[in-house]
Amino acid sequence: MGPDTFLHNLHFDINKASPTDWEVDWEDAPLPYKLYRGLPVFPLSQEVPLTLEEWDAPEQPNLRRISHFLWYVFGLTQFSQSAFPVAGQAPELMQSYRRFVPSGGALYPNELYIYLKMEDLPIGVYHYDVAHHRLVLLREGNFESYIARALGNRCDVSACFGTVFVSTMFWKNFYKYNNFAYRLQGLDAGVLIGQLLEVAKRFGFASGVYFQYLDRAINHLLGLSEEEESVYAVIPLTVEPTSWLTSGGGGRDELVSAAELCRELQEIRNIHYVRSQRIKTFPMLTKMNEASMLESTQSFRQIKARENLNFESQVVTLPHMNRFSYDLASVCQKRFSPDMDFIFGKVSQSQLATLLQEATSAYLYRNDLDEAHKKFEPRVSLYGCLNHVEGIPDGAYQYDSADHALRQVDLGDQRINLQYGMSAGNVNLFQVPLCFHVAGDKDHFISELGYRGYRIQQMEAGMLVQRLLLAASALEMGGHPLLGFDASLCDEIYKMDRQGKTSLIQIPIGPYRPRPWLRGSLHS
């Protein structure tokens, strides 16, 4: 199967992308986190702050501060136990460890690595050991120049105290979802990046996301086997003034290749544990990863703004709300993905306006895709089917973030169509007042970015999803990201074909009732 056919089936006909007779070997499931063996470890502070209400002033972080930052980004935060009734038997118990970001099946295929330059740690590259809340030293030394060149000299890494690498371990959710894991992995990486950017603001860290870098050079630095794991994004962190460039590099525009960078560093082969004893092959995932790699800085591209093809329609102007101030720690603790726990309730126009304004305004971020000195046009956008929203007729709408307004696509209750389009009955959409869809260009920017464009689009969708979930939680509502929906049906509801767009992910949002489960927090 070729990459173009695979991506089409992944989105519109998943039965052709993955085998229908796939059986999950639950007894041989991998751990949801990676464990290194035999390397130096540095315990992190367990006494995390219980509130994150204010934005801290920029200051050089110490180990304690980095401890708190990493925990709020990706640490284990909650242990839960749920009971499921089984006919004629005792209830079946399911236990899980949760984090502040959602993940398909709570499998967390991503890992966090960080290059740190601080006084109370050896300078070097570390893995964030989620299970033990500690840093594992993978490679000691100063790698500023190496990382800067792998980024095409587009960031002054010497002015950064750290650089985060978000990777994907293919097997961690392939074992359950087969080839569908490829779609999930980009989205999961995106919600993690969205959380990282939001937490960084609260800690006073400036950040930027680089989606383009020399893959093999970065993987070589971290000691990753590309048959198993690969980096999806690089995020420098700083508290000092620095340059964030999209192309060129401060007068140093020389071309750099991954091969020449790799020759500068000795290969490392660190031992790690994943628990699975019978790891199957995933040739389509490694094939797509290979097709997405960048071998030279000459391949780095920006995306030119595309014309926004808004159609003539009725417009509902939403009230402009004051920026919503909330405690991020509390909002993260409350964030919940209801299944059958949604309860139907009316949503005020001010709640809807706040939700949309917060999700999209906070979504603006530095990246290496936008042309310099050009107005930022988001590459992903929000559509929604609304019911019982104060002052707004039921129907399907496109949200225009520039004008903070809803463009009417079609009036009427769309819930029966949306429910019919779901592949699993785990959410009753008749109990949900707001059902959003993140949309993006149907061509996934492959003409500009090659097959890397698909996973970048999925990551940007995930980032917007996380912003939407945080805003919903702050408004005392729950949101449940779903991929088990009929994209073609939703595209038809919103008449997206004439705009060249498609629905990437579905997020029902609304009030919910508490779930009957035992739940314990994992912080002091």
N, C-alpha and C positions, 0 to 999 in steps of 0.2 A: 504494500500500500504506500503510495507516495505521500509526502508531507501535506500537499494541498487537499487531497482526498481525506486524509486523516483528520485535519483540522475542521473540515466541513462536517464530517460524520460526528466528530467530538461535540459539535455544537447542535447539529440538527437531527442526527440519527445515531445515537450512541450504541445501538445494537450492532451497527456495522463497524464501530471502532473497537469494541471489546467483545470477546466471545460470550455467547449467551449461556454456555454451560460452565462458567467460572465458579469454582467452589472455594470458599474462604476456609483456610486452615486456621481456625481460631486458636488451636492448641499451640501453634508455632508462630503466633503473632510477635512482631518486633516490639521493643520498648518504644514509648513515645518520646524518648530522649536518648542521646548518644552518651556513652560512658567510655572515657579514655582510661587506659591502664599504664601504670609504671612511669608517670610523668609528675613533675613538681606541681603541687596544688597550693592555692592561696585562698583560705576561707574568707567569705564575705560577711559583712555585718547582717545579722538577723533582725536587728532592731530598726525596722523600716518606719518612716514617718507615717502617721495614721491619717494625715490630711495633706492635700496638695491643692490648696485654694489659690495661693498667690503665685505669680511668676517670679522666681528668684532672680537676683541681679547676677550678671555673669561674673564668675570667679573660677580660678583653676581648681578642678575637683581633686579630692583625695580618694583613697580606697573606699572609705565609708560612703562617700557620696556616689561613687560608681556602683557600689553594692545596691544602694537604694534605687538608682536609675535602672539597673538591669532587672531587678526584681519586679518593678512596675511595668517594664516592657514585656518580659517573657517568663518571669518566675512562676513556680508552682504556688498557687494562691488559695486553693480550695480543694477539700476532699468531700466527695458526695457519694451517697449510697441510695439507690432507687430500687423499689420492689415492683416486679412485673408479674401479674397473675398468670398461672399456668393451670389449665383445666385438670382437676383431679389431683393436683400436686401442690406442694408448698410453693409459695411465691419465689420467683427467681430473682436473686439479688445481683445488681450491677454496680460495681464500684469504679470511680474514676477520679483522677487528679485533674483539676482544671487550672486554666490560666486566664488572664484578663482578656485575651483575644479569642475569638471563636475559631474553630477548626473543623473541617469536614470529618465527622465521626470521632471528634476529639483525638485525632491521631497525630497532629502536630508534626508534619513532615519537615519543617524548617529547623535549622540550627543557627545559633548566633556565635560569631567569632569577633574578636576585637583586638586591634593593634593599639597598645596603650603606652603612653610616655608620661609617667608620673614619678614623683619622688619616692613613694612608699612601695613601689613594685619594680622588679627588673623590667627594663624596656624590652618589649617583644610582642609576639602574637599569642593570644590566648583563646581558649574555647570556654564559653559560659556553660558550666556544668549545672544544668537546671535541677537535676535530682538532688544535688548536695548544696546548691547555692554557693558555688565557689568558682574560681578561675583556674584553668589548667594551662600551664605554660607549654606551648607547642614548639615555639622557636624563639630563642632569645637573640636580641640584637636590634640595631636601628635600621629600619626598612623604609624610612621616609621617601628617599629618592626612588626606590623600587616601586612603591605604591603610586607615587606621583607619575612616574613614567607609564605604569600600567593604566593610569587614568588619562593618558595623553597629555600630561602636564597641564591639566585644566583645573587643578586645585593646588593651593599652597599647603601641602600636607605638613610642612614644617611648622605651620602656625596652628595646627590641630593637636589637641591632647590625645585624640583617639580616632580610629576609623573602624566602623562596624561593617562586618560582612554578613549578609543574610544568605544562607545556602539552603538547598533542598536535597534531602536524602530520598531517593526515588522509591526504595522498597518500603519505607515507613507507611505509605498509604496505597502503594500498588498492591500489596498483599490482599487488601480488601476490595479496592475499586478497579483493579486492572488498569487498562489504558486511560480510563476516565480520570485517573490520578493526575494526568498531565494538566488537565483543566483546573483541578483543585489546587495543585501545587502553586500555580501563579497567584490564584486568589488568596490562598493562605499566606503566601509571602507578602502580598499587598496589605492585608489587615495587620500583619506584624509591623510592616513599615509605617502604616498609619498610626499605630499605637506608639511606636518609637518616636515619631516626629512630635506627637502631642505631648508625650512625657518629657522630651527634650526641652520643649518650650517652658514647662514648669520648672525645670532645673536650670534654666538660664543658658542652655547650650544652643548655639546656632548650628544648623545642619543643612545638608543638601544631598539629594539622591542622584547617584550616577548609575544609570542602567547600562551604560556602554563602557567597557573596559576590556583589557586583554584577559580573557577567561582562563586560559591555560597558565598564564603567569600568576594570577591570583590564586587559582587552585593549587599551583605548585608551592606558593608561599605558605599556604595553610596545610599542605601535605594531604590533599584530598585526592581520592581515586575517582576519576571522572566516569567510571563505570558504575559508581555507587552514589556520587554526590557532586553537586556543582554550585558555585556561587551565582545568585540571581541579582544581587544589588550591593553596591558599595556606598556607605554613608559616612563621610567625614564629620567629626564633631569638634567644635572650637568655642572658645570664649574670647578669642582675640579677633581683631579685624583681619579679614583674609579675602582672597579673590575666589569667586565662584564663576568659572568660565564654562561656556558651552562648546567652544571650539578654540583651537590654538592653545598657546600656553605661555603667556608673558614673554613673547618674543622667541620662545623655544619651540618652533613648529616642526622639529625633526621627526621623522617617522620612526616609530618603535615597533618591533615585532615581538610577539609572545615568545617565540623560540629563542631570541637573543637574551631576553630577560631571564628565562628559565635557566639558561647556561650560567648565570651569575650566582645562583644559589644551589647548594647541595640538596639533593632530594631527601625528604624525611618520610619515614614509614612508621607512623605511630600506631600502636595497637589499640583497638577500641572494641566494645562489646555491644551487640544489638539484640541478643537473645535468640533470634530465629536460627534454626539449624538447617532448614531446607529453603534457602533463598532461591526463588525462581528467577529466570531471566526476564528482562523487560526491554526487548530490542527496539520497540517503537519509541520509548521514552529516551533511550540513549541516542537513537537516530535523530530525534528532534533536538536534543541537547547539542549534538554535534553540528547539526545544520544551523543552529542559532549562534554558534561561537564566532568571536571576532579575533582574527589572527594578527591584525595590524591596526595601529591607530588611524591609518588611512581610511579605515572602514567606518569610523565614527560619523554619525549624521545628525542633523537637526530635522525637525518636522515643521514644514511651512504650514501656517494657519490655513485651514480649509474654509471655504465659504459656508456659512451657516444657513441652510435652506429652510428657514421658517416658513410655514404655510400660512395663508390667510385664515384667521380664526378669531373666535371670541376670546377676549383676554380678561382674566380675573387678576386685578392688581392686588397683591397682598400687602398688608400693613408692614412698614419697616419697624423692626423691633430693636430695642437697645441690645447691645451685645450681652449674651447670657453668661452670667458669672456663676460658676459652680465649682464644687470641690471634686477634682478629678479622681481622687482616691475613693471617695464615696460612690461616685458614678460607676467606676470600674467594679467595685464590690457588688453593686446592685445589678449590673448588666446581666440580662437573662434572656435566653432563647426559648420562648414558649413553644410547645408543640400543640397539644390539645388544651393548653392552659389560657389561650386568649379568651377574653370576655368582651362582648360587644359593648361599646360605649361611644358616646358622641365626642367628637374632637372639635375644639374651638378653632376659629380661624387664626387666632393669635398663636395657639400651640403649633398649628401647621406652619405658619410663617416663621416661627422661631426654629422649628425643626429643620426646615429647608435652608434658612439663612445660615444657621450654625454649621450644617453639614457641608455646604458648598463654600462659604467664605473661609472657613478654616482649612479647606482642602488645598488652597493655594500654597505652593511650596517650591523651593529651588530644585531644578533638575537640569539634566544635560540634553534635553530634547527640544526645548523651546529656543527659537532664534533670539539672539541678544537684541535688546531694545525694541522688542515687539510686544504688543499687548497680548497677555496670556489668555489663550482660549482653551478651556478644559477639553481634553480629548474624550472624556466620558461625561455623561449627563444623566439626569434623573427624569423618569416618566412615572406616572402613578395613576392607579384606579382608586378613586375616593368615594366613600360612602358615609353619609350622616356627618359631614363636616359643616359646621355652622356657616351659613351664608354662601355655600358653594354647592351647585347642583351635582348630584351623583354623576360620575362619568370618568372618562379617561383623559388625562392631561399630560402636557409636556411642561416641565418647569424651566422657565427662562431665568437663569441666575443673574444675568446682566441687568435685567429690568425687575427682578424679584416679582415675577408674575407667572400665572398659570395660563398656558395656551390650550384652549379646549380642542380636543381631538374628536371625541364622540360622547354624547350624553347617554345616560342610562347605567343601570347596575350591571357591571361586568363580572360579578363574582361567580356566577354559574359557569361562564367560559373559563375563568381562571382555575376554578376547582376541577373542571373537566380536564384541563391541561396538565394537572399534576400527576406525576407517575406514582406517587405514594400518598396515602391518605393521612399523613402525620400532622397536618394542620387543617383545621376547619376554617376556610377563608370567609365563610358567612359570618364568622365571629370577629372579623378583622376590618376595621374602618379604613385603613391605609395599606395599600399593597403597591410597593415601589419596584421599579425595574431600573437597574443601571444599564445604560445603553452606550454602545461605542460603534465606530465605523466597521462596516461589514467586512472590509478588506484587511482589517487588523494592522494597517500601516505596513503591510509586507512590501509594498513597492518602495518605501523609503528605508525600512529597517530590516528587510528580509524576514525570515521566520522568527527572529528575535522579537519582531513587532507583536506577535500574538501573545507571548508571555508578558511583555511590557504592558499591553492593554489589560490583561488579566490582573496584573499587579496594581495598575491605576484604578481599576474597578474595585479591587479589594480595599484600597486606601479610602475610597469614597464610602464604601460599605461601613468601615470602622468608624468614620466620622458620623455617619448616619446613626449607627448603633449607640455611640456615646451620647449624641444629642437626644436620642429617644430615651435613654436611661435617665438623663438629667431631667426629662419631662415626665418621669414616672411611668414610662411605657416600655414594652419589650419589643425586640425585633428578632426575627429568625431568618437568617440567610438560607436560601434554597436554590439548588441547582436542578432538582427534579421537577422541571416545568417544561412546557412545550414552547420553545423559543419562537417557532414559526407562528403559532397562534397569538402570542403576545405581540410580535411584530405587526401582525394583521390588525390587532386591536388599536395599536398606536399609529397605524399607517406609516411604518418606518421605512418601507421599501423606497418610497419616493425621496427619502433623505439619505439613503445608502447606509442606514444604521441597523443594528440588531440588538436584542435584549441579551445581556450577559449574565445577569443574576437577578433573582427575585427576592424581595425582602418585605414580608408582611410585618406591619408595625401597629401596635395598639395596646390598650389596657390588658392586664392579665391577672389571674388569681394565683396565689402561692401554690407551688407544687408540693405534694406530700413526699418529702424526702428528708433524709438525715444529711446535714451539711455542716462542715466544720471549716473554719478559716485556718490557714497555715501561716499566719504572721503574728508577731507579738504586739 
